[in-house]
Amino acid sequence: MSLLTTLGVGVLTAVSALLLRELKSPIAPLFTLSGGLILLLSLLPRLSPIIAWAETLAGSLPAVVGETVGKVLAAGLLTAIGAETCAELGAPTLGTRLALAGKLEIMLLSLPLLKELFVRVEALLS
């Protein structure tokens, strides 16, 4: 899907969801969620150049760096998608808690990278 098609689907979904909300339709949140899912699935094929570039970059870095960066990026994206979905479905507090949990998970995932960094800095200083 081209960028204009993706934007068109997004705007059409948003306007339709707004109209459904105004009509007090119980399917408005499901419509919004399904529209968002369609948009995400349409973007998956466009990610292949980014993934290829990341694999090339990860091949030139130590294994711990490539794995950690990949996990942190994935955790950040999934957390953002989950938190925004919760907010759209009328549970902003749950979305905020989910974002906090994602940040904590990112901190935990980055510990091996921080350890590696400290080891290298210590080696440079001694």
DSSP file with accessible surface (Angstrom, degrees, kcal/mol):
  #  RESIDUE AA STRUCTURE BP1 BP2  ACC     N-H-->O    O-->H-N    N-H-->O    O-->H-N    TCO  KAPPA ALPHA  PHI   PSI    X-CA   Y-CA   Z-CA
    1    1 A M              0   0   98      0, 0.0    45,-0.0     0, 0.0     2,-0.0   0.000 360.0 360.0 360.0 134.9    0.0    0.0    0.0
    2    2 A S     >  -     0   0   63      1,-0.1     4,-2.6     4,-0.0     5,-0.2  -0.274 360.0-104.6 -76.3 169.0    1.4    3.4   -0.9
    3    3 A L  H  > S+     0   0  101      1,-0.2     4,-2.9     2,-0.2     5,-0.2   0.908 121.1  51.5 -62.2 -41.2    1.6    6.2    1.7
    4    4 A L  H  > S+     0   0  140      2,-0.2     4,-2.5     1,-0.2    -1,-0.2   0.903 110.5  48.5 -64.9 -38.3   -1.4    8.0    0.2
    5    5 A T  H  > S+     0   0   71      2,-0.2     4,-2.7     1,-0.2    -1,-0.2   0.924 111.9  49.5 -65.7 -43.0   -3.5    4.9    0.4
    6    6 A T  H  X S+     0   0   15     -4,-2.6     4,-2.4     1,-0.2    -2,-0.2   0.925 112.5  47.1 -61.6 -44.8   -2.4    4.3    4.0
    7    7 A L  H  X S+     0   0   97     -4,-2.9     4,-2.7     2,-0.2     5,-0.2   0.898 111.3  52.3 -63.8 -39.9   -3.3    7.9    4.9
    8    8 A G  H  X S+     0   0   40     -4,-2.5     4,-2.7    -5,-0.2     5,-0.2   0.923 110.0  47.6 -61.9 -44.3   -6.6    7.6    3.1
    9    9 A V  H  X S+     0   0   39     -4,-2.7     4,-2.7     2,-0.2    -2,-0.2   0.918 112.9  50.2 -63.3 -40.8   -7.5    4.4    5.0
   10   10 A G  H  X S+     0   0   21     -4,-2.4     4,-2.4    -5,-0.2    -2,-0.2   0.936 113.5  43.5 -63.6 -45.8   -6.5    6.1    8.3
   11   11 A V  H  X S+     0   0   95     -4,-2.7     4,-2.8     2,-0.2     5,-0.3   0.922 114.3  50.6 -67.7 -41.7   -8.5    9.2    7.7
   12   12 A L  H  X S+     0   0  115     -4,-2.7     4,-2.6    -5,-0.2     5,-0.2   0.921 111.7  48.0 -62.2 -41.7  -11.5    7.2    6.5
   13   13 A T  H  X S+     0   0   20     -4,-2.7     4,-2.6    -5,-0.2    -1,-0.2   0.921 112.3  49.5 -64.0 -42.4  -11.3    5.0    9.6
   14   14 A A  H  X S+     0   0   60     -4,-2.4     4,-2.3     2,-0.2    -2,-0.2   0.928 113.3  45.2 -64.7 -43.6  -11.1    8.0   11.9
   15   15 A V  H  X S+     0   0   75     -4,-2.8     4,-2.5     2,-0.2    -2,-0.2   0.930 114.4  48.9 -66.7 -42.8  -14.0    9.8   10.3
   16   16 A S  H  X S+     0   0   34     -4,-2.6     4,-2.5    -5,-0.3    -2,-0.2   0.915 111.6  49.1 -63.4 -41.7  -16.1    6.6   10.3
   17   17 A A  H  X S+     0   0    2     -4,-2.6     4,-2.4    -5,-0.2    -1,-0.2   0.894 109.6  52.6 -65.3 -38.0  -15.3    5.9   13.9
   18   18 A L  H  X S+     0   0   93     -4,-2.3     4,-2.2     2,-0.2    -2,-0.2   0.927 110.2  47.6 -63.3 -43.5  -16.2    9.5   14.9
   19   19 A L  H  X S+     0   0  105     -4,-2.5     4,-1.6     1,-0.2    -2,-0.2   0.909 111.5  50.7 -63.9 -40.6  -19.6    9.1   13.2
   20   20 A L  H  <>S+     0   0   37     -4,-2.5     5,-2.7     1,-0.2    -1,-0.2   0.886 109.7  50.5 -65.0 -37.4  -20.2    5.8   14.9
   21   21 A R  H ><5S+     0   0  111     -4,-2.4     3,-1.4     1,-0.2    -1,-0.2   0.888 107.8  53.0 -66.0 -40.0  -19.3    7.4   18.3
   22   22 A E  H 3<5S+     0   0  140     -4,-2.2    -1,-0.2     1,-0.3    -2,-0.2   0.840 108.4  50.3 -63.5 -32.4  -21.7   10.3   17.6
   23   23 A L  T 3<5S-     0   0  136     -4,-1.6    -1,-0.3    -5,-0.2    -2,-0.2   0.374 113.9-121.5 -85.3   4.0  -24.4    7.7   17.0
   24   24 A K  T < 5 +     0   0  181     -3,-1.4    -3,-0.2     1,-0.2    -2,-0.1   0.842  49.6 172.1  59.5  35.6  -23.5    6.0   20.2
   25   25 A S    > < -     0   0   32     -5,-2.7     3,-1.3    -6,-0.1    -1,-0.2  -0.589  34.7-143.5 -78.1 133.9  -22.8    2.8   18.4
   26   26 A P  T 3  S+     0   0  114      0, 0.0     4,-0.4     0, 0.0    -1,-0.1   0.652  97.1  63.0 -72.1 -11.9  -21.3    0.0   20.5
   27   27 A I  T 3> S+     0   0   91      1,-0.2     4,-2.7     2,-0.1     5,-0.2   0.480  73.3  96.7 -91.8   1.8  -19.1   -1.1   17.6
   28   28 A A  H <> S+     0   0    2     -3,-1.3     4,-2.4     1,-0.2     5,-0.2   0.924  85.4  45.7 -58.1 -47.4  -17.2    2.2   17.4
   29   29 A P  H  > S+     0   0   48      0, 0.0     4,-2.6     0, 0.0    -1,-0.2   0.916 114.2  49.0 -64.1 -37.2  -14.2    0.9   19.5
   30   30 A L  H  > S+     0   0  115     -4,-0.4     4,-2.7     2,-0.2    -2,-0.2   0.881 110.2  51.6 -67.4 -36.2  -14.1   -2.3   17.5
   31   31 A F  H  X S+     0   0   72     -4,-2.7     4,-2.4     2,-0.2    -1,-0.2   0.925 111.4  47.0 -64.6 -44.2  -14.2   -0.4   14.3
   32   32 A T  H  X S+     0   0   18     -4,-2.4     4,-2.4    -5,-0.2    -2,-0.2   0.920 113.2  49.0 -62.6 -44.6  -11.3    1.8   15.4
   33   33 A L  H  X S+     0   0   68     -4,-2.6     4,-2.3     2,-0.2    -2,-0.2   0.920 112.0  47.7 -63.3 -43.5   -9.3   -1.2   16.5
   34   34 A S  H  X S+     0   0   53     -4,-2.7     4,-2.4     2,-0.2    -1,-0.2   0.894 111.0  51.7 -67.7 -36.8   -9.9   -3.1   13.3
   35   35 A G  H  X S+     0   0    4     -4,-2.4     4,-2.2     2,-0.2    -1,-0.2   0.919 110.7  48.2 -63.7 -42.1   -8.9   -0.1   11.2
   36   36 A G  H  X S+     0   0   29     -4,-2.4     4,-2.5     2,-0.2    -2,-0.2   0.898 110.7  51.3 -64.3 -38.7   -5.7    0.3   13.2
   37   37 A L  H  X S+     0   0   99     -4,-2.3     4,-2.7     2,-0.2     5,-0.2   0.914 108.7  51.0 -65.8 -40.9   -5.0   -3.4   12.7
   38   38 A I  H  X S+     0   0   93     -4,-2.4     4,-2.1     1,-0.2    -2,-0.2   0.924 110.7  49.6 -62.0 -42.3   -5.5   -3.1    9.0
   39   39 A L  H  X S+     0   0   39     -4,-2.2     4,-1.1     2,-0.2    -2,-0.2   0.929 111.7  48.0 -62.8 -44.8   -3.1   -0.2    8.9
   40   40 A L  H >X S+     0   0   72     -4,-2.5     4,-0.8     1,-0.2     3,-0.5   0.923 112.2  48.7 -62.6 -43.4   -0.4   -2.0   10.9
   41   41 A L  H 3< S+     0   0   98     -4,-2.7     3,-0.5     1,-0.2    -1,-0.2   0.850 107.8  55.3 -66.6 -31.1   -0.7   -5.1    8.7
   42   42 A S  H 3< S+     0   0   16     -4,-2.1     4,-0.3     1,-0.2    -1,-0.2   0.759 105.5  53.4 -72.5 -22.1   -0.5   -3.0    5.6
   43   43 A L  H X< S+     0   0   65     -4,-1.1     3,-0.6    -3,-0.5     4,-0.5   0.671  86.3  84.0 -85.0 -17.3    2.8   -1.5    6.8
   44   44 A L  G >< S+     0   0  101     -4,-0.8     3,-1.6    -3,-0.5     4,-0.3   0.902  87.9  50.9 -56.1 -45.6    4.5   -4.9    7.4
   45   45 A P  G >  S+     0   0   91      0, 0.0     3,-1.0     0, 0.0    -1,-0.2   0.843 105.4  58.1 -63.1 -26.8    5.7   -5.4    3.8
   46   46 A R  G <  S+     0   0  107     -3,-0.6     4,-0.4    -4,-0.3    -2,-0.2   0.571  93.5  69.3 -78.3  -7.4    7.2   -1.9    3.8
   47   47 A L  G <> S+     0   0   70     -3,-1.6     4,-2.5    -4,-0.5     3,-0.3   0.607  71.8  90.2 -84.2 -11.8    9.4   -2.9    6.8
   48   48 A S  H <> S+     0   0   74     -3,-1.0     4,-2.5    -4,-0.3     5,-0.2   0.880  85.6  49.4 -59.4 -40.2   11.6   -5.3    4.8
   49   49 A P  H  > S+     0   0   84      0, 0.0     4,-2.3     0, 0.0    -1,-0.2   0.911 112.3  49.3 -64.6 -34.9   14.2   -2.7    3.8
   50   50 A I  H  > S+     0   0  103     -4,-0.4     4,-2.5    -3,-0.3    -2,-0.2   0.924 111.9  47.7 -67.6 -42.1   14.5   -1.5    7.4
   51   51 A I  H  X S+     0   0   91     -4,-2.5     4,-2.4     2,-0.2    -1,-0.2   0.914 111.3  50.8 -65.7 -41.3   14.9   -5.1    8.7
   52   52 A A  H  X S+     0   0   48     -4,-2.5     4,-2.1    -5,-0.2    -2,-0.2   0.921 111.6  48.0 -62.3 -42.2   17.5   -5.8    6.0
   53   53 A W  H  X S+     0   0  165     -4,-2.3     4,-2.6     1,-0.2    -2,-0.2   0.916 111.2  50.5 -64.1 -42.0   19.4   -2.6    7.0
   54   54 A A  H  X S+     0   0   44     -4,-2.5     4,-2.9     1,-0.2    -2,-0.2   0.888 109.5  50.8 -64.9 -38.4   19.2   -3.6   10.7
   55   55 A E  H  X S+     0   0  135     -4,-2.4     4,-1.7     2,-0.2    -1,-0.2   0.903 110.8  49.0 -65.6 -39.7   20.5   -7.1   10.0
   56   56 A T  H  X S+     0   0  108     -4,-2.1     4,-0.7     2,-0.2    -2,-0.2   0.931 114.3  45.3 -63.9 -44.4   23.5   -5.6    8.1
   57   57 A L  H >< S+     0   0   75     -4,-2.6     3,-1.0     1,-0.2     4,-0.4   0.915 110.7  53.1 -66.0 -41.4   24.2   -3.2   10.9
   58   58 A A  H >< S+     0   0   38     -4,-2.9     3,-1.0     1,-0.3     8,-0.2   0.824 100.8  62.4 -65.6 -28.9   23.8   -5.9   13.6
   59   59 A G  H 3< S+     0   0   69     -4,-1.7    -1,-0.3     1,-0.2    -2,-0.2   0.789 104.2  47.8 -66.6 -25.6   26.3   -8.1   11.7
   60   60 A S  T << S+     0   0   91     -3,-1.0    -1,-0.2    -4,-0.7    -2,-0.2   0.467 105.8  70.6 -94.7  -0.5   29.0   -5.5   12.2
   61   61 A L  S <  S-     0   0   69     -3,-1.0     5,-0.0    -4,-0.4     0, 0.0  -0.735  97.9 -84.2-110.1 160.7   28.4   -5.0   15.9
   62   62 A P    >>  -     0   0   52      0, 0.0     4,-2.0     0, 0.0     3,-0.6  -0.301  44.7-113.1 -58.6 150.7   29.0   -7.3   18.9
   63   63 A A  H 3> S+     0   0   70      1,-0.2     4,-2.5     2,-0.2     5,-0.3   0.867 114.6  55.9 -57.6 -40.3   26.2   -9.8   19.3
   64   64 A V  H 3> S+     0   0   41      1,-0.2     4,-2.0     2,-0.2    -1,-0.2   0.884 108.1  49.1 -64.2 -33.5   25.0   -8.4   22.6
   65   65 A V  H <> S+     0   0   28     -3,-0.6     4,-2.8     2,-0.2     5,-0.3   0.951 112.4  45.9 -70.5 -48.5   24.6   -4.9   21.1
   66   66 A G  H  X S+     0   0   18     -4,-2.0     4,-2.2    -8,-0.2     5,-0.2   0.924 115.7  45.8 -61.7 -45.4   22.5   -6.2   18.1
   67   67 A E  H  X S+     0   0  118     -4,-2.5     4,-2.5    -5,-0.2    -1,-0.2   0.930 114.9  47.4 -63.0 -44.7   20.3   -8.4   20.2
   68   68 A T  H  X S+     0   0    8     -4,-2.0     4,-2.7    -5,-0.3     5,-0.2   0.932 111.9  48.3 -65.8 -45.7   19.7   -5.7   22.8
   69   69 A V  H  X S+     0   0   65     -4,-2.8     4,-2.6     1,-0.2     5,-0.2   0.923 112.8  49.6 -62.5 -41.8   18.9   -3.0   20.3
   70   70 A G  H  X S+     0   0   39     -4,-2.2     4,-2.4    -5,-0.3    -1,-0.2   0.927 112.9  46.0 -61.7 -45.2   16.5   -5.2   18.4
   71   71 A K  H  X S+     0   0  116     -4,-2.5     4,-2.7     2,-0.2    -1,-0.2   0.899 113.0  49.9 -65.7 -40.4   14.7   -6.2   21.6
   72   72 A V  H  X S+     0   0   36     -4,-2.7     4,-2.6     2,-0.2    -2,-0.2   0.925 111.8  48.0 -65.5 -43.9   14.5   -2.7   22.9
   73   73 A L  H  X S+     0   0  113     -4,-2.6     4,-2.5    -5,-0.2     5,-0.2   0.930 113.7  47.3 -62.0 -43.8   13.1   -1.4   19.6
   74   74 A A  H  X S+     0   0   47     -4,-2.4     4,-2.7    -5,-0.2     5,-0.3   0.930 112.7  48.7 -63.6 -43.8   10.5   -4.2   19.4
   75   75 A A  H  X S+     0   0   17     -4,-2.7     4,-2.4     1,-0.2     5,-0.2   0.912 112.1  49.6 -63.1 -41.0    9.5   -3.6   23.1
   76   76 A G  H  X S+     0   0   27     -4,-2.6     4,-2.4    -5,-0.2    -2,-0.2   0.931 113.3  44.9 -64.2 -45.5    9.2    0.1   22.5
   77   77 A L  H  X S+     0   0  117     -4,-2.5     4,-2.5     2,-0.2     5,-0.2   0.939 115.4  46.4 -64.9 -46.7    7.0   -0.3   19.4
   78   78 A L  H  X S+     0   0  124     -4,-2.7     4,-2.5    -5,-0.2    -2,-0.2   0.898 113.2  49.9 -64.9 -38.2    4.8   -2.9   20.9
   79   79 A T  H  X S+     0   0   28     -4,-2.4     4,-2.9    -5,-0.3     5,-0.2   0.924 111.1  48.8 -65.7 -43.4    4.4   -0.9   24.1
   80   80 A A  H  X S+     0   0   41     -4,-2.4     4,-2.5    -5,-0.2     5,-0.2   0.928 112.7  47.9 -62.9 -43.5    3.5    2.2   22.2
   81   81 A I  H  X S+     0   0   60     -4,-2.5     4,-2.2     1,-0.2    -2,-0.2   0.936 114.6  46.5 -62.6 -45.1    0.9    0.4   20.0
   82   82 A G  H  X S+     0   0   21     -4,-2.5     4,-2.4    -5,-0.2    -2,-0.2   0.920 113.4  47.9 -63.8 -43.9   -0.6   -1.3   23.1
   83   83 A A  H  X S+     0   0   15     -4,-2.9     4,-2.2     1,-0.2    -2,-0.2   0.918 113.3  47.3 -65.8 -41.3   -0.8    1.9   25.1
   84   84 A E  H  X S+     0   0  122     -4,-2.5     4,-2.4    -5,-0.2    -1,-0.2   0.883 110.8  52.3 -68.8 -35.2   -2.3    3.9   22.3
   85   85 A T  H  X S+     0   0   37     -4,-2.2     4,-1.9    -5,-0.2    -2,-0.2   0.920 109.1  49.7 -65.3 -43.1   -4.8    1.2   21.6
   86   86 A C  H  <>S+     0   0   24     -4,-2.4     5,-2.8     1,-0.2    -2,-0.2   0.920 111.3  49.4 -60.3 -42.5   -5.9    1.2   25.3
   87   87 A A  H ><5S+     0   0   52     -4,-2.2     3,-1.3     1,-0.2    -2,-0.2   0.909 110.6  49.9 -64.5 -40.8   -6.3    4.9   25.2
   88   88 A E  H 3<5S+     0   0   94     -4,-2.4    -1,-0.2     1,-0.3    -2,-0.2   0.822 106.7  55.8 -67.0 -30.6   -8.4    4.8   22.0
   89   89 A L  T 3<5S-     0   0   72     -4,-1.9    -1,-0.3    -5,-0.2    -2,-0.2   0.338 127.2 -96.6 -86.2   8.3  -10.6    2.1   23.6
   90   90 A G  T < 5S+     0   0   62     -3,-1.3    -3,-0.2    -5,-0.1     3,-0.1   0.680  97.7 105.4  91.7  17.4  -11.4    4.3   26.5
   91   91 A A     >< +     0   0   36     -5,-2.8     4,-2.1    -6,-0.2     5,-0.2  -0.536  29.1 155.2-125.5  65.8   -8.9    3.0   29.1
   92   92 A P  H  > S+     0   0   74      0, 0.0     4,-2.4     0, 0.0    -5,-0.2   0.849  73.9  56.3 -64.6 -31.4   -6.2    5.8   29.2
   93   93 A T  H  > S+     0   0   87      2,-0.2     4,-2.3     1,-0.2     5,-0.2   0.925 107.8  47.9 -65.4 -42.2   -5.1    4.8   32.7
   94   94 A L  H  > S+     0   0  105      1,-0.2     4,-2.5     2,-0.2    -1,-0.2   0.905 110.4  52.9 -63.6 -38.9   -4.5    1.3   31.6
   95   95 A G  H  X S+     0   0    4     -4,-2.1     4,-2.3     1,-0.2    -2,-0.2   0.900 108.4  50.2 -62.4 -39.5   -2.5    2.7   28.6
   96   96 A T  H  X S+     0   0   82     -4,-2.4     4,-2.2     2,-0.2    -2,-0.2   0.915 111.4  47.9 -65.3 -42.1   -0.4    4.8   30.9
   97   97 A R  H  X S+     0   0  149     -4,-2.3     4,-2.5     1,-0.2    -2,-0.2   0.886 110.7  52.0 -65.5 -37.7    0.3    1.7   33.1
   98   98 A L  H  X S+     0   0   65     -4,-2.5     4,-2.4     2,-0.2    -2,-0.2   0.909 108.4  50.8 -64.8 -40.7    1.2   -0.3   30.0
   99   99 A A  H  X S+     0   0   26     -4,-2.3     4,-2.3     2,-0.2    -2,-0.2   0.908 110.3  49.9 -63.3 -40.4    3.6    2.4   28.9
  100  100 A L  H  X S+     0   0   97     -4,-2.2     4,-2.3     2,-0.2    -2,-0.2   0.931 110.0  50.0 -63.5 -43.8    5.3    2.4   32.3
  101  101 A A  H  X S+     0   0   53     -4,-2.5     4,-2.4     1,-0.2    -2,-0.2   0.902 110.2  51.5 -61.7 -39.0    5.6   -1.4   32.2
  102  102 A G  H  X S+     0   0    5     -4,-2.4     4,-2.5     2,-0.2    -1,-0.2   0.904 108.3  50.9 -65.0 -39.7    7.2   -1.1   28.7
  103  103 A K  H  X S+     0   0  136     -4,-2.3     4,-2.1     2,-0.2    -2,-0.2   0.908 110.8  48.6 -64.7 -41.2    9.7    1.5   29.9
  104  104 A L  H  X S+     0   0   93     -4,-2.3     4,-2.4     2,-0.2    -2,-0.2   0.908 110.7  51.0 -64.7 -40.2   10.7   -0.8   32.8
  105  105 A E  H  X S+     0   0   94     -4,-2.4     4,-2.8     2,-0.2    -2,-0.2   0.907 108.5  51.9 -63.5 -39.8   11.0   -3.7   30.4
  106  106 A I  H  X S+     0   0   46     -4,-2.5     4,-1.8     2,-0.2    -1,-0.2   0.909 108.4  51.4 -63.6 -39.9   13.2   -1.6   28.1
  107  107 A M  H  X S+     0   0  121     -4,-2.1     4,-0.5     1,-0.2    -2,-0.2   0.930 112.1  46.6 -61.9 -43.2   15.4   -0.8   31.1
  108  108 A L  H >< S+     0   0  107     -4,-2.4     3,-0.9     1,-0.2    -2,-0.2   0.901 111.9  50.6 -65.6 -40.2   15.7   -4.5   32.0
  109  109 A L  H 3< S+     0   0   37     -4,-2.8     4,-0.4     1,-0.2    -1,-0.2   0.809 107.6  54.0 -67.2 -28.9   16.5   -5.4   28.4
  110  110 A S  H 3X S+     0   0   27     -4,-1.8     4,-2.4     1,-0.2    -1,-0.2   0.544  81.3  92.3 -85.7  -4.4   19.2   -2.7   28.1
  111  111 A L  H <X S+     0   0   78     -3,-0.9     4,-2.7    -4,-0.5     5,-0.2   0.909  83.7  51.5 -57.8 -44.5   21.1   -4.0   31.2
  112  112 A P  H  > S+     0   0   55      0, 0.0     4,-2.3     0, 0.0    -1,-0.2   0.910 110.9  49.5 -60.6 -35.8   23.4   -6.3   29.2
  113  113 A L  H  > S+     0   0   52     -4,-0.4     4,-2.4     2,-0.2    -2,-0.2   0.915 110.9  49.0 -67.2 -41.5   24.3   -3.4   26.9
  114  114 A L  H  X S+     0   0   72     -4,-2.4     4,-2.6     2,-0.2    -1,-0.2   0.904 110.1  51.5 -65.1 -39.4   25.0   -1.1   29.8
  115  115 A K  H  X S+     0   0  140     -4,-2.7     4,-2.2     2,-0.2    -2,-0.2   0.930 110.6  48.7 -61.2 -44.9   27.2   -3.8   31.4
  116  116 A E  H  X S+     0   0   58     -4,-2.3     4,-2.2    -5,-0.2    -2,-0.2   0.902 110.7  51.6 -61.8 -40.5   29.2   -4.1   28.1
  117  117 A L  H  X S+     0   0   92     -4,-2.4     4,-2.5     1,-0.2    -2,-0.2   0.929 109.8  48.4 -62.8 -45.3   29.5   -0.3   27.9
  118  118 A F  H  X S+     0   0  140     -4,-2.6     4,-2.6     1,-0.2    -1,-0.2   0.889 109.8  52.7 -64.8 -35.9   30.9   -0.1   31.4
  119  119 A V  H  X S+     0   0   85     -4,-2.2     4,-2.2     1,-0.2    -1,-0.2   0.936 111.7  45.9 -64.2 -43.8   33.4   -2.9   30.7
  120  120 A R  H  X S+     0   0  129     -4,-2.2     4,-2.0     2,-0.2    -2,-0.2   0.888 112.8  49.3 -68.3 -40.1   34.7   -1.1   27.6
  121  121 A V  H  X S+     0   0   64     -4,-2.5     4,-2.1     2,-0.2    -2,-0.2   0.923 111.4  50.1 -64.6 -42.1   34.9    2.2   29.4
  122  122 A E  H  X S+     0   0  133     -4,-2.6     4,-1.5     1,-0.2    -2,-0.2   0.903 109.7  51.0 -62.6 -39.4   36.8    0.6   32.3
  123  123 A A  H  < S+     0   0   65     -4,-2.2    -1,-0.2     1,-0.2    -2,-0.2   0.876 110.6  49.3 -66.3 -36.9   39.2   -1.0   29.8
  124  124 A L  H  < S+     0   0  150     -4,-2.0    -1,-0.2     1,-0.2    -2,-0.2   0.856 111.7  48.8 -68.7 -36.1   39.8    2.3   28.2
  125  125 A L  H  <        0   0  146     -4,-2.1    -1,-0.2    -5,-0.1    -2,-0.2   0.742 360.0 360.0 -77.1 -24.0   40.5    4.0   31.5
  126  126 A S     <        0   0  126     -4,-1.5    -3,-0.0    -5,-0.2    -4,-0.0  -0.208 360.0 360.0 -98.1 360.0   42.9    1.4   32.8
